[in-house]
């Protein structure tokens, strides 16, 4: 087994996106509502400031409630709430190995990959509900709030499920392929898209979670389908196109709404997350401890040093936030 495969399976075991990016908005707005109020960062790197916040244990996911930042602490089975200046406001117990977060305008949803459940918290950190995802070790990996529902991708349960706001399962679709298959969810404002890691495809889903279309990405002809752990790991929509990070090929792919690849761009080694700030694309390179910034034509316009093993990146309140899993820190890039 080569070194990159060893590294990625370590990520699977110990360490995947809130996939949808969050932007500046008022308290009470959902991820989708906040998304419409984006305020892009200046294009010149000289106009940006990089800050580091330490003491955030095993940060795995980040989201925004319109006022404060929430971080899933995967190794501690907690979530942390901090202010935009990095002040810790609270630490709250959740399930085993929280891996993804979503905000619905009122509540924080937490995917607990180690126990196959989703928790719902209020913004004071109080537990409102616990909801199982399948049976046994299903490993919910990605959460998405979309049009009044919570969508859940379970990487080892090989399903995408749709909850109502009370945690009732409305629909579940089996995703083909060996696990880990379903990995990251994103919306283009109308449809939901899924990055299926092991399959090296993205899939467009219908309102009942059914698969409408499947498009290959990140797969070369000589690559075995049994490569495992190699493939698309995150995706974001820029209002026109999807941008998809493929870890082992060290690229992001631009795909239009018809599933056609319109560009592929080299970034740092082992990209694990991608975000959109309203004007540019940001990619977290896990092995390089940096983020790469691209314009919408795929041209590199900046790189920024982060902490070790950046694994999640989100655009929040006019800043870029990166969770650095390898050294228990957050990086904030702002003007």
C-alpha positions as CSV (number, residue, x, y, z in Angstrom):
1,X,0.0,0.0,0.0
2,X,1.5,3.4,-1.0
3,X,2.0,6.2,1.4
4,X,-0.9,8.3,0.1
5,X,-3.3,5.5,0.6
6,X,-2.1,4.9,4.1
7,X,-2.5,8.6,4.9
8,X,-6.0,8.7,3.5
9,X,-7.2,5.6,5.4
10,X,-5.8,7.2,8.5
11,X,-8.0,10.2,7.8
12,X,-11.0,7.8,7.4
13,X,-10.3,6.1,10.7
14,X,-9.5,9.1,12.8
15,X,-10.5,12.2,11.1
16,X,-14.7,14.2,5.4
17,X,-17.5,18.5,4.7
18,X,-20.0,20.5,5.7
19,X,-20.0,20.9,2.0
20,X,-22.1,24.0,1.5
21,X,-20.3,27.3,2.1
22,X,-21.7,29.8,4.6
23,X,-21.5,33.6,4.2
24,X,-22.3,36.7,6.2
25,X,-25.9,36.9,7.4
26,X,-28.1,37.6,10.4
27,X,-28.8,35.3,13.2
28,X,-31.8,33.0,12.4
29,X,-30.8,32.5,8.8
30,X,-30.1,29.1,7.4
31,X,-27.0,28.1,5.5
32,X,-28.9,28.6,2.2
33,X,-30.1,32.1,3.2
34,X,-26.7,33.1,4.5
35,X,-25.2,31.9,1.2
36,X,-27.0,34.7,-0.8
37,X,-25.4,37.5,1.2
38,X,-21.8,36.8,0.3
39,X,-19.1,39.5,0.5
40,X,-16.0,38.4,-1.4
41,X,-12.5,39.0,0.0
42,X,-10.2,41.4,-1.8
43,X,-8.3,39.8,-4.7
44,X,-4.9,41.0,-3.6
45,X,-3.2,38.8,-1.0
46,X,-1.5,41.9,0.4
47,X,-4.9,43.1,1.6
48,X,-5.6,39.9,3.6
49,X,-4.6,39.0,7.1
50,X,-4.0,35.4,8.4
51,X,-4.8,34.6,12.1
52,X,-4.4,31.3,14.0
53,X,-6.5,30.1,16.9
54,X,-5.1,27.2,18.9
55,X,-6.6,24.9,21.5
56,X,-9.4,23.6,19.3
57,X,-9.1,19.9,19.7
58,X,-9.4,17.7,16.6
59,X,-11.4,20.2,14.5
60,X,-13.3,18.4,11.7
61,X,-16.1,20.6,10.6
62,X,-17.1,24.3,10.8
63,X,-20.4,26.1,10.4
64,X,-21.9,29.5,11.2
65,X,-25.2,30.4,12.9
66,X,-25.2,34.1,11.7
67,X,-23.4,35.2,14.8
68,X,-21.0,32.6,16.0
69,X,-18.7,29.9,14.6
70,X,-19.3,26.2,15.5
71,X,-16.6,23.6,15.3
72,X,-17.0,19.8,15.5
73,X,-14.2,18.3,17.7
74,X,-14.0,14.8,16.3
75,X,-11.6,13.3,18.8
76,X,-13.3,14.8,21.8
77,X,-17.0,14.1,21.0
78,X,-17.8,17.7,21.4
79,X,-18.7,20.9,19.5
80,X,-17.2,24.2,20.3
81,X,-18.9,27.6,19.8
82,X,-16.6,30.6,19.3
83,X,-17.1,34.2,18.4
84,X,-15.7,35.7,15.2
85,X,-12.7,36.9,17.1
86,X,-11.9,33.4,18.3
87,X,-13.1,33.7,21.8
88,X,-14.5,30.3,23.1
89,X,-18.1,30.7,24.2
90,X,-19.0,27.1,25.0
91,X,-18.1,23.5,24.6
92,X,-20.9,21.0,24.3
93,X,-21.0,17.2,24.4
94,X,-22.4,15.4,21.4
95,X,-22.1,11.8,20.0
96,X,-19.1,9.8,19.0
97,X,-16.8,11.3,16.4
98,X,-18.7,14.3,15.2
99,X,-17.8,14.8,11.5
100,X,-20.2,17.3,9.9
101,X,-22.3,20.3,10.9
102,X,-25.2,22.2,9.4
103,X,-27.4,25.2,10.5
104,X,-31.1,25.4,9.6
105,X,-31.7,28.9,10.7
106,X,-32.5,27.9,14.3
107,X,-30.6,24.7,15.2
108,X,-27.2,23.2,14.8
109,X,-27.2,19.7,13.4
110,X,-24.3,17.3,14.1
111,X,-23.4,14.1,12.2
112,X,-21.8,11.6,14.6
113,X,-19.8,9.3,12.4
114,X,-18.7,6.9,15.1
115,X,-22.2,6.0,16.2
116,X,-24.4,6.4,13.2
117,X,-26.5,9.3,14.5
118,X,-27.4,12.9,14.0
119,X,-28.0,15.3,17.0
120,X,-29.9,18.6,17.0
121,X,-28.8,21.4,19.3
122,X,-30.2,24.9,19.9
123,X,-27.8,27.8,19.6
124,X,-27.2,27.6,23.4
125,X,-25.7,24.2,22.9
126,X,-28.6,22.3,24.5
127,X,-29.5,18.9,23.0
128,X,-32.9,18.9,21.3
129,X,-33.0,15.5,19.7
130,X,-31.0,12.4,18.8
131,X,-31.8,10.6,15.5
132,X,-30.3,7.3,14.3
133,X,-29.1,6.9,10.7
134,X,-29.6,3.3,9.7
135,X,-28.4,0.5,11.9
136,X,-24.8,-0.2,13.1
137,X,-21.8,1.7,11.9
138,X,-23.2,3.8,9.1
139,X,-20.8,6.7,9.5
140,X,-22.7,9.9,8.5
141,X,-20.1,12.0,6.8
142,X,-21.9,15.1,5.4
143,X,-24.9,17.2,6.3
144,X,-26.7,19.7,4.1
145,X,-29.6,22.0,4.9
146,X,-31.7,22.4,1.7
147,X,-35.2,23.8,1.3
148,X,-36.5,23.0,4.8
149,X,-34.9,19.6,5.2
150,X,-31.6,18.1,6.4
151,X,-29.8,15.8,4.0
152,X,-27.4,13.2,5.3
153,X,-24.7,11.2,3.4
154,X,-23.6,8.1,5.2
155,X,-20.3,6.9,3.9
156,X,-20.3,3.4,5.3
157,X,-24.1,3.0,5.3
158,X,-23.9,3.8,1.6
159,X,-27.1,6.0,1.7
160,X,-28.4,9.5,1.4
161,X,-31.3,10.3,3.7
162,X,-33.6,13.3,4.0
163,X,-35.0,14.4,7.4
164,X,-37.8,16.8,8.2
165,X,-37.0,19.4,10.9
166,X,-38.2,17.0,13.6
167,X,-35.7,14.4,12.6
168,X,-38.1,12.1,10.9
169,X,-36.7,10.2,8.0
170,X,-38.7,11.0,4.8
171,X,-36.6,9.4,2.1
172,X,-33.5,7.2,1.9
173,X,-31.6,6.1,-1.2
174,X,-29.0,3.4,-1.5
175,X,-25.9,4.7,-3.2
176,X,-24.2,2.1,-5.5
177,X,-20.6,1.1,-4.9
178,X,-18.4,-0.2,-2.1
179,X,-18.1,2.0,0.9
180,X,-16.9,4.6,1.5
181,X,-19.2,5.8,-1.3
182,X,-21.4,8.9,-0.5
183,X,-19.0,11.5,0.9
184,X,-20.0,15.1,0.5
185,X,-23.3,17.0,-0.3
186,X,-23.8,20.4,-1.9
187,X,-26.7,22.3,-3.4
188,X,-26.8,24.5,-6.5
189,X,-29.9,26.3,-5.0
190,X,-32.3,23.9,-6.7
191,X,-30.8,20.4,-6.8
192,X,-28.6,18.4,-4.4
193,X,-25.3,17.0,-5.6
194,X,-23.3,14.2,-4.0
195,X,-19.6,13.4,-4.3
196,X,-19.2,9.6,-4.2
197,X,-15.7,8.9,-3.1
198,X,-15.1,5.3,-4.0
199,X,-17.0,5.5,-7.2
200,X,-15.2,8.6,-8.5
201,X,-18.4,10.2,-9.6
202,X,-20.7,13.0,-8.6
203,X,-24.5,12.4,-8.7
204,X,-27.4,14.7,-9.1
205,X,-30.2,13.8,-6.7
206,X,-33.9,14.4,-6.9
207,X,-36.2,15.7,-4.1
208,X,-36.8,12.2,-2.9
209,X,-33.0,11.5,-2.7
210,X,-33.2,9.4,-5.8
211,X,-30.2,9.5,-8.2
212,X,-31.1,11.5,-11.4
213,X,-27.7,11.5,-13.1
214,X,-24.2,10.2,-12.5
215,X,-21.1,11.9,-13.9
216,X,-17.5,10.6,-13.7
217,X,-14.9,12.8,-12.1
218,X,-11.3,12.2,-10.8
219,X,-10.9,8.9,-12.5
220,X,-8.3,8.0,-15.1
221,X,-8.7,5.1,-17.5
222,X,-6.0,2.9,-15.8
223,X,-7.4,3.5,-12.4
224,X,-9.0,0.5,-10.7
225,X,-12.5,0.9,-9.2
226,X,-11.1,-0.9,-6.2
227,X,-8.7,2.0,-5.5
228,X,-10.6,2.8,-2.3
229,X,-10.2,6.2,-0.5
230,X,-9.3,7.9,-3.8
231,X,-11.7,10.1,-5.5
232,X,-13.9,13.3,-5.1
233,X,-14.0,14.4,-1.4
234,X,-15.7,17.8,-1.5
235,X,-17.6,20.0,-3.8
236,X,-19.0,23.6,-3.9
237,X,-21.2,25.5,-6.3
238,X,-20.3,29.0,-7.5
239,X,-23.7,30.0,-8.8
240,X,-22.9,28.5,-12.3
241,X,-20.6,25.6,-11.9
242,X,-19.6,22.9,-9.5
243,X,-16.0,22.7,-8.2
244,X,-14.9,19.2,-7.1
245,X,-11.8,18.4,-5.2
246,X,-10.2,15.0,-6.0
247,X,-7.7,14.1,-3.4
248,X,-5.2,11.7,-5.0
249,X,-5.0,13.5,-8.3
250,X,-4.3,16.9,-6.6
251,X,-6.8,18.7,-8.7
252,X,-10.1,20.5,-8.6
253,X,-12.5,20.0,-11.5
254,X,-15.0,22.5,-12.8
255,X,-18.3,20.9,-14.0
256,X,-21.3,22.6,-15.5
257,X,-24.9,21.8,-14.6
258,X,-25.1,19.3,-17.4
259,X,-22.3,17.3,-15.9
260,X,-19.7,18.3,-18.5
261,X,-16.2,18.9,-17.3
262,X,-15.2,22.4,-18.4
263,X,-11.9,22.6,-16.6
264,X,-9.4,20.8,-14.4
265,X,-6.8,22.7,-12.3
266,X,-3.8,21.6,-10.3
267,X,-3.7,22.6,-6.7
268,X,-1.7,21.5,-3.7
269,X,-1.2,17.9,-2.6
270,X,-4.2,15.9,-1.5
271,X,-7.0,18.6,-1.6
272,X,-9.6,17.7,1.0
273,X,-12.0,20.7,1.0
274,X,-13.2,23.5,-1.3
275,X,-15.1,26.7,-0.6
276,X,-16.5,29.7,-2.6
277,X,-16.4,33.2,-1.2
278,X,-18.7,34.8,-3.8
279,X,-15.9,35.5,-6.3
280,X,-13.1,33.0,-5.9
281,X,-12.5,29.3,-5.1
282,X,-10.4,28.2,-2.0
283,X,-8.9,24.8,-1.7
284,X,-7.4,23.2,1.4
285,X,-4.4,21.1,0.6
286,X,-4.0,18.5,3.4
287,X,-0.4,17.5,2.8
288,X,1.0,20.9,2.1
289,X,-0.5,22.7,5.1
290,X,-1.8,25.5,2.9
291,X,-4.8,26.8,1.0
292,X,-4.8,27.7,-2.7
293,X,-7.0,30.5,-4.1
294,X,-8.2,30.3,-7.7
295,X,-10.2,32.7,-9.8
296,X,-13.2,31.3,-11.6
297,X,-11.0,30.5,-14.7
298,X,-8.9,28.2,-12.5
299,X,-5.9,30.6,-12.3
300,X,-4.0,30.6,-9.0
301,X,-4.1,34.0,-7.4
302,X,-2.7,33.2,-4.0
303,X,-1.5,30.6,-1.5
304,X,-1.7,30.9,2.3
305,X,0.0,28.9,5.0
306,X,-2.3,27.1,7.5
307,X,-1.8,24.8,10.4
308,X,-1.0,21.1,9.8
309,X,-3.5,18.9,7.9
310,X,-6.2,21.5,6.8
311,X,-9.2,19.3,6.3
312,X,-12.2,21.7,6.2
313,X,-12.6,25.1,4.7
314,X,-15.6,27.5,4.8
315,X,-16.4,31.0,3.7
316,X,-18.1,32.7,6.7
317,X,-19.0,36.3,7.4
318,X,-16.5,37.8,5.0
319,X,-13.7,35.5,6.1
320,X,-12.2,32.1,5.2
321,X,-12.1,29.6,8.1
322,X,-9.9,26.5,7.9
323,X,-9.9,23.6,10.4
324,X,-6.4,22.2,10.9
325,X,-6.9,18.7,12.1
326,X,-3.2,17.9,12.5
327,X,-2.3,20.6,15.1
328,X,-5.7,21.4,16.8
329,X,-6.0,24.9,15.4
330,X,-8.1,27.1,13.2
331,X,-6.9,29.5,10.6
332,X,-8.8,32.6,9.7
333,X,-8.2,34.7,6.5
334,X,-9.8,38.1,6.4
335,X,-9.4,41.6,5.1
